[in-house]
Amino acid sequence: MFIDLAKIKLAAGNGGNGAVSFHREKYVSAGGPDGGDGGKGGDILFVADNNLSTLADFRYKRSYAAQAGANGGGKRCSGKNGEDLIIRVPRGTLVKEAASGRLIADVSGDAPVRITRGGKGGWGNARFATPTRQTPRFAKPGRPGERLEAQLELKLLADVGLCGFPNVGKSTLISMVSQARPEIANYHFTTLTPVLGVVRLEEGVSFVMADIPGLIEGASKGIGLGHGFLRHIERCRLLVHLVDVSGVEGRDPVEDFKAINGELVAFNPDLAARPMLVAANKCDIATPDQIERFRAFIQAEGLPLFEISAATNQGLRELTNAVAEKLSTLPPILAFEPEPFIPPQVDPQAFEVKVVDDEYIVDAPWLEHVLGSVNMSDYESLQYFQRVLVQSGILQKLEDMGIEEGDTVRIFNFAFDYIK
């Protein structure tokens, strides 16, 4: 089954927590804090795999999580880093942020592409020791790994894209010039999925040709198979427009050419502007007048025309040689540049306070990490927490709202009584 779109959830590994530990050894007094740092969480990497041709695997498994970092230990032992998770995808897969459509990566090269980063490990209490704070009884928790709901979109890597109405001979052409074996039959929409074929002319000279199905007039509006498969020729360096010049199905080849070019423009104007060769197919059953009329039209358009018959192999060598020659002058296959992430303009210490059932509820997402580093049984740690509340303006906001001594303040799952 050919699947070229998929939506999955990715979760990089969380960082391990720092340890609270004190050195204990015979004959060594006041060994001091020796809690180690937590390990870093694993990243999620995408790797292009030439053995994969669809995104079908992602229909059955939609959630992926990398390993978390291990917690720190005593004797300044750092926790083990979480292992990276490697996900293999077909070459040419685009990874987008599902919510915004922002392009994160184009997995077209050989190097692994990091999609989400694991969280950093938290510091152990050994890092917080100072001459005036010799026994810190708190450590920092690990940072959470990045989370992402990703939209995967496959855009096949091909040098040449075949475009044209159904039943004009695209499948026959690609089967004659390459080892591809698409289904060939005398009815529309025989080809239901894109077909790739490698055309080898001589040693060191080859190119990849793609047969794209389902393109008819109105495809950009969803008629027929729609325009979904057109994404697979967006990377193509060259287009070969195949036209049935014989008109055996009662269509006008000139109008067919105009209609398909109109669909290319409607889908992507840049795609329609790609270099193009025109192949007049079924010349073996066309009349000289039909061929001459179409040749005059194409010459007026300023495009090169090749008279071929895919069924009888007529003119195919000349066409493939011309394609190879043209490709030698064109830039490499298009690679899409990732779009930069622009963070929203949000106050990093924004908070909201509301009263619910006589409790003052503080909503401040950034405080969750602070709470994780506070040891409520340690005086110095509590002093640090109070300074954060003062410097952020939370205590002032509580006083402005009329809080009185003994009232309950709740921050996430932590509740305490307010004392002036």
C-alpha positions as CSV (number, residue, x, y, z in Angstrom):
1,M,0.0,0.0,0.0
2,F,1.4,3.4,-1.0
3,I,1.1,5.9,1.9
4,D,2.7,9.3,1.5
5,L,1.2,11.2,4.4
6,A,1.3,10.3,8.1
7,K,1.0,12.0,11.5
8,I,3.0,10.8,14.5
9,K,3.9,11.9,18.0
10,L,7.5,12.2,19.1
11,A,8.9,12.5,22.6
12,A,12.6,12.9,23.2
13,G,13.9,11.4,26.5
14,N,13.6,13.4,29.7
15,G,16.9,14.3,31.5
16,G,17.7,12.3,34.7
17,N,17.4,14.0,38.1
18,G,20.4,15.2,40.0
19,A,21.1,13.3,43.2
20,V,21.2,14.5,46.8
21,S,24.0,12.5,48.5
22,F,26.7,13.0,51.1
23,H,30.0,11.3,51.3
24,R,30.1,8.6,53.9
25,E,33.4,6.8,54.5
26,K,35.1,5.4,57.6
27,Y,37.6,7.7,59.1
28,V,36.4,10.6,56.9
29,S,34.4,13.1,58.8
30,A,32.3,15.8,57.1
31,G,32.7,14.2,53.7
32,G,30.4,16.8,52.1
33,P,27.9,16.6,49.3
34,D,28.7,14.3,46.5
35,G,25.5,13.9,44.5
36,G,26.1,13.4,40.8
37,D,24.3,14.9,37.8
38,G,21.5,13.2,35.9
39,G,22.1,11.9,32.4
40,K,20.9,13.6,29.2
41,G,17.7,12.3,27.6
42,G,17.9,10.6,24.2
43,D,17.3,12.5,21.0
44,I,15.1,11.4,18.1
45,L,16.9,11.1,14.8
46,F,15.5,10.5,11.3
47,V,17.6,8.5,8.8
48,A,16.8,8.1,5.1
49,D,16.5,4.5,4.1
50,N,16.6,3.6,0.4
51,N,14.8,0.3,1.2
52,L,11.6,2.1,2.2
53,S,9.3,3.6,-0.4
54,T,6.2,4.5,1.6
55,L,5.1,5.8,5.0
56,A,2.9,2.7,5.5
57,D,4.7,1.7,8.8
58,F,3.5,4.9,10.4
59,R,-0.1,3.9,10.0
60,Y,0.2,1.2,12.7
61,K,2.6,2.9,15.1
62,R,2.0,6.5,15.8
63,S,3.9,7.3,19.0
64,Y,7.7,7.2,19.4
65,A,9.7,8.0,22.6
66,A,13.4,8.0,23.2
67,Q,15.0,6.7,26.4
68,A,15.2,9.0,29.4
69,G,18.5,9.8,31.1
70,A,19.3,7.9,34.3
71,N,19.3,9.7,37.7
72,G,22.6,10.8,39.2
73,G,24.1,8.8,42.1
74,G,26.4,9.2,45.1
75,K,30.2,9.7,44.8
76,R,29.6,12.2,42.1
77,C,28.5,9.5,39.7
78,S,26.6,11.0,36.8
79,G,23.6,9.1,35.4
80,K,23.8,7.4,32.0
81,N,22.6,9.3,29.0
82,G,19.5,8.0,27.4
83,E,20.0,6.2,24.0
84,D,18.9,8.1,20.9
85,L,16.0,6.8,19.0
86,I,16.6,6.3,15.2
87,I,13.6,6.3,13.0
88,R,14.0,5.2,9.4
89,V,12.0,6.9,6.7
90,P,11.9,6.9,2.9
91,R,14.4,9.2,1.3
92,G,12.7,12.5,0.5
93,T,10.5,12.6,3.6
94,L,9.5,16.1,4.8
95,V,9.0,16.5,8.6
96,K,6.6,19.3,9.5
97,E,5.1,20.6,12.7
98,A,1.5,19.4,12.5
99,A,-0.1,22.4,14.2
100,S,1.6,25.1,12.1
101,G,2.8,23.3,9.0
102,R,6.4,24.7,9.6
103,L,9.0,22.6,7.8
104,I,11.4,21.1,10.3
105,A,13.6,18.9,8.2
106,D,14.0,17.4,4.7
107,V,15.3,13.9,5.1
108,S,17.0,13.6,1.7
109,G,20.7,13.2,2.5
110,D,22.7,10.5,4.1
111,A,23.4,12.2,7.5
112,P,20.9,11.6,10.4
113,V,18.6,14.5,11.1
114,R,17.9,15.4,14.7
115,I,14.1,16.2,15.0
116,T,13.7,16.5,18.8
117,R,16.3,17.0,21.5
118,G,16.5,15.1,24.8
119,G,16.3,17.1,28.1
120,K,19.4,18.0,30.0
121,G,20.2,16.2,33.2
122,G,19.7,18.0,36.5
123,W,22.6,19.0,38.7
124,G,23.4,17.0,41.8
125,N,23.8,18.7,45.1
126,A,27.6,18.6,44.8
127,R,27.3,21.5,42.4
128,F,25.5,23.7,44.9
129,A,28.2,23.6,47.6
130,T,29.7,26.9,48.5
131,P,31.9,28.1,51.5
132,T,28.7,29.4,53.1
133,R,26.4,26.6,52.0
134,Q,28.3,23.5,52.7
135,T,25.5,21.0,53.0
136,P,23.0,21.7,50.2
137,R,20.1,19.2,50.6
138,F,18.6,19.8,47.2
139,A,19.3,19.0,43.6
140,K,17.8,20.0,40.2
141,P,15.4,17.7,38.3
142,G,16.1,16.8,34.7
143,R,14.6,18.9,32.0
144,P,11.8,17.4,29.9
145,G,12.6,16.3,26.4
146,E,11.1,18.1,23.4
147,R,7.6,16.9,22.3
148,L,6.3,17.2,18.8
149,E,3.3,16.1,16.8
150,A,4.8,15.7,13.4
151,Q,3.3,15.6,9.9
152,L,5.3,13.3,7.6
153,E,5.0,14.0,3.9
154,L,6.9,11.9,1.3
155,K,8.1,13.7,-1.9
156,L,9.8,11.2,-4.0
157,L,13.3,12.0,-5.3
158,A,13.2,11.8,-9.1
159,D,15.2,13.7,-11.8
160,V,12.4,13.5,-14.4
161,G,8.6,13.7,-13.9
162,L,6.2,12.3,-16.5
163,C,3.0,14.3,-16.7
164,G,0.0,13.9,-18.9
165,F,-3.6,12.7,-19.1
166,P,-4.4,9.1,-18.1
167,N,-4.0,6.5,-20.8
168,V,-1.5,8.5,-22.9
169,G,1.2,5.9,-22.4
170,K,3.2,7.0,-19.4
171,S,3.3,3.6,-17.8
172,T,4.3,2.0,-21.1
173,L,7.0,4.6,-21.6
174,I,8.6,4.0,-18.2
175,S,8.4,0.3,-18.6
176,M,10.2,0.5,-21.9
177,V,13.1,2.7,-20.8
178,S,13.6,1.3,-17.3
179,Q,13.2,-1.9,-15.2
180,A,10.0,-0.5,-13.6
181,R,7.0,-2.8,-14.2
182,P,3.8,-0.8,-13.6
183,E,0.4,-2.3,-14.4
184,I,-0.6,-1.4,-18.0
185,A,-4.2,-1.6,-19.2
186,N,-6.5,0.2,-21.6
187,Y,-8.5,2.1,-19.0
188,H,-8.1,5.3,-17.1
189,F,-6.4,5.3,-13.7
190,T,-4.7,2.0,-14.2
191,T,-1.7,3.5,-12.3
192,L,-2.9,4.3,-8.8
193,T,0.4,5.1,-7.2
194,P,3.6,6.9,-8.3
195,V,6.1,4.6,-10.1
196,L,9.9,5.2,-10.1
197,G,12.2,3.8,-12.7
198,V,16.0,4.1,-13.2
199,V,16.9,4.8,-16.8
200,R,20.5,3.7,-17.6
201,L,21.9,4.8,-20.9
202,E,25.6,3.9,-20.5
203,E,28.1,3.4,-17.8
204,G,28.0,6.4,-15.5
205,V,24.9,8.0,-17.2
206,S,21.5,7.3,-15.6
207,F,18.6,9.2,-14.1
208,V,15.4,8.5,-12.1
209,M,12.0,8.9,-13.9
210,A,8.7,9.2,-12.0
211,D,5.3,8.3,-13.5
212,I,2.7,10.4,-11.6
213,P,-0.9,9.1,-11.8
214,G,-4.3,10.7,-11.7
215,L,-3.6,14.0,-13.4
216,I,-6.7,15.3,-15.3
217,E,-8.3,18.6,-15.8
218,G,-9.6,19.8,-12.5
219,A,-7.2,17.7,-10.5
220,S,-6.1,20.8,-8.5
221,K,-9.7,21.0,-7.3
222,G,-9.8,17.3,-6.3
223,I,-11.3,15.8,-9.4
224,G,-10.1,12.3,-10.3
225,L,-7.4,11.2,-8.0
226,G,-6.9,14.8,-7.0
227,H,-3.6,16.7,-7.0
228,G,-2.1,14.8,-4.0
229,F,0.4,12.9,-6.1
230,L,1.7,16.0,-7.8
231,R,3.8,16.6,-4.7
232,H,6.0,13.8,-6.0
233,I,7.2,15.8,-9.0
234,E,7.9,19.0,-7.0
235,R,11.5,17.9,-6.7
236,C,11.9,17.0,-10.4
237,R,14.5,18.9,-12.3
238,L,12.9,18.3,-15.6
239,L,9.3,17.5,-16.8
240,V,8.4,15.3,-19.8
241,H,4.9,16.1,-20.9
242,L,3.5,13.1,-22.7
243,V,0.6,13.7,-25.1
244,D,-1.5,11.2,-27.2
245,V,-1.1,12.9,-30.5
246,S,-3.4,10.3,-32.3
247,G,-6.5,11.4,-30.5
248,V,-7.8,7.8,-30.4
249,E,-9.9,8.6,-27.3
250,G,-11.6,11.6,-29.0
251,R,-9.5,14.2,-27.2
252,D,-7.6,17.1,-28.9
253,P,-3.8,16.8,-28.1
254,V,-3.4,20.6,-28.1
255,E,-6.2,21.1,-25.6
256,D,-4.8,18.2,-23.5
257,F,-1.5,20.0,-23.3
258,K,-3.1,23.3,-22.3
259,A,-5.2,21.6,-19.7
260,I,-2.4,19.7,-18.0
261,N,-0.2,22.8,-17.9
262,G,-3.0,24.7,-16.4
263,E,-3.2,22.1,-13.6
264,L,0.5,22.4,-13.0
265,V,0.2,26.2,-12.6
266,A,-2.8,25.8,-10.3
267,F,-0.9,23.4,-8.1
268,N,2.5,25.2,-8.0
269,P,3.5,28.0,-10.4
270,D,7.2,27.1,-9.7
271,L,6.6,23.6,-10.9
272,A,5.0,24.8,-14.1
273,A,8.1,26.9,-14.8
274,R,10.5,23.9,-14.7
275,P,12.3,22.9,-17.9
276,M,10.0,20.8,-20.1
277,L,10.3,18.4,-23.0
278,V,7.2,17.4,-25.0
279,A,6.8,13.8,-26.3
280,A,4.1,13.2,-28.9
281,N,3.2,9.6,-28.2
282,K,1.4,7.0,-30.4
283,C,2.8,8.5,-33.6
284,D,2.6,5.0,-35.1
285,I,-1.2,5.3,-35.3
286,A,-1.4,9.1,-35.8
287,T,-1.9,10.7,-39.2
288,P,0.7,13.0,-40.6
289,D,-1.7,15.9,-40.4
290,Q,-2.3,15.3,-36.7
291,I,1.5,15.2,-36.0
292,E,2.2,18.3,-38.1
293,R,-0.6,20.3,-36.3
294,F,0.7,19.4,-32.9
295,R,4.4,20.0,-33.9
296,A,3.4,23.5,-35.1
297,F,1.7,24.3,-31.8
298,I,4.6,23.1,-29.7
299,Q,7.2,24.9,-31.8
300,A,5.1,28.1,-31.3
301,E,5.4,27.4,-27.5
302,G,9.2,27.3,-27.9
303,L,9.5,23.8,-26.6
304,P,11.4,20.8,-28.0
305,L,9.2,18.0,-29.4
306,F,10.0,14.3,-29.8
307,E,7.8,12.0,-31.9
308,I,7.7,8.6,-30.2
309,S,5.7,5.4,-29.9
310,A,6.2,3.9,-26.5
311,A,4.6,0.7,-27.6
312,T,7.0,0.1,-30.5
313,N,10.1,1.7,-29.1
314,Q,10.1,4.4,-31.8
315,G,12.1,7.5,-30.8
316,L,12.7,6.4,-27.2
317,R,16.4,6.5,-27.5
318,E,16.4,10.0,-28.9
319,L,14.1,11.1,-26.1
320,T,16.2,9.6,-23.2
321,N,19.4,10.9,-24.7
322,A,17.9,14.4,-24.8
323,V,16.7,14.0,-21.2
324,A,20.2,13.0,-20.1
325,E,21.8,15.9,-21.9
326,K,19.3,18.4,-20.5
327,L,19.8,17.1,-17.0
328,S,23.5,17.6,-17.2
329,T,22.9,21.3,-17.4
330,L,20.5,21.5,-14.5
331,P,21.1,22.0,-10.8
332,P,20.7,19.0,-8.4
333,I,17.4,17.7,-7.2
334,L,15.6,20.3,-5.1
335,A,16.0,20.1,-1.3
336,F,13.6,22.0,0.9
337,E,15.2,24.4,3.5
338,P,13.8,24.0,7.0
339,E,11.9,27.0,8.3
340,P,13.3,28.7,11.4
341,F,11.4,28.5,14.6
342,I,10.1,31.9,15.8
343,P,9.1,31.6,19.4
344,P,6.0,33.4,20.5
345,Q,6.5,36.7,22.3
346,V,5.6,35.5,25.8
347,D,6.9,36.8,29.1
348,P,9.1,33.9,30.4
349,Q,7.8,34.6,34.0
350,A,4.2,35.3,33.2
351,F,1.7,34.1,35.8
352,E,-2.0,34.3,36.7
353,V,-3.6,34.1,40.1
354,K,-7.3,33.3,40.7
355,V,-9.3,32.4,43.8
356,V,-11.1,29.0,43.7
357,D,-12.9,27.6,46.8
358,D,-11.1,30.1,49.1
359,E,-7.7,29.0,47.7
360,Y,-5.3,31.3,45.8
361,I,-4.3,29.3,42.7
362,V,-1.1,30.4,41.0
363,D,-0.9,29.3,37.3
364,A,2.7,29.7,36.1
365,P,4.1,26.9,33.9
366,W,7.7,28.0,34.4
367,L,7.3,27.4,38.2
368,E,6.9,23.7,37.7
369,H,10.7,23.3,37.1
370,V,11.5,25.5,40.0
371,L,9.3,23.4,42.3
372,G,11.1,20.3,41.2
373,S,14.4,21.6,42.4
374,V,13.1,22.7,45.9
375,N,13.5,20.5,48.9
376,M,10.7,21.6,51.2
377,S,12.4,20.2,54.3
378,D,15.6,22.2,53.7
379,Y,15.7,25.8,55.0
380,E,18.1,27.1,52.3
381,S,16.0,25.6,49.6
382,L,12.8,27.2,50.9
383,Q,14.6,30.5,51.1
384,Y,15.4,30.2,47.4
385,F,11.8,29.4,46.6
386,Q,10.6,32.5,48.5
387,R,13.1,34.7,46.6
388,V,11.6,33.4,43.3
389,L,8.1,34.3,44.5
390,V,9.2,37.8,45.5
391,Q,11.3,38.5,42.4
392,S,8.6,37.3,40.0
393,G,6.0,39.5,41.6
394,I,3.7,36.6,42.7
395,L,3.7,37.6,46.4
396,Q,3.0,41.2,45.6
397,K,0.1,40.1,43.4
398,L,-1.3,38.0,46.2
399,E,-1.2,40.9,48.6
400,D,-2.8,43.2,46.0
401,M,-5.7,40.6,45.8
402,G,-6.2,40.9,49.6
403,I,-4.7,37.7,50.8
404,E,-4.6,37.3,54.6
405,E,-2.4,35.4,56.9
406,G,-3.5,31.7,57.1
407,D,-5.0,31.7,53.6
408,T,-4.0,28.8,51.4
409,V,-1.9,29.2,48.3
410,R,-1.7,26.4,45.7
411,I,1.0,26.0,43.0
412,F,0.4,22.8,41.0
413,N,0.3,20.1,43.7
414,F,2.1,22.1,46.4
415,A,-0.1,24.0,48.9
416,F,1.1,26.2,51.8
417,D,-0.4,28.7,54.2
418,Y,0.4,32.4,53.6
419,I,2.4,34.0,56.5
420,K,3.3,37.7,56.5
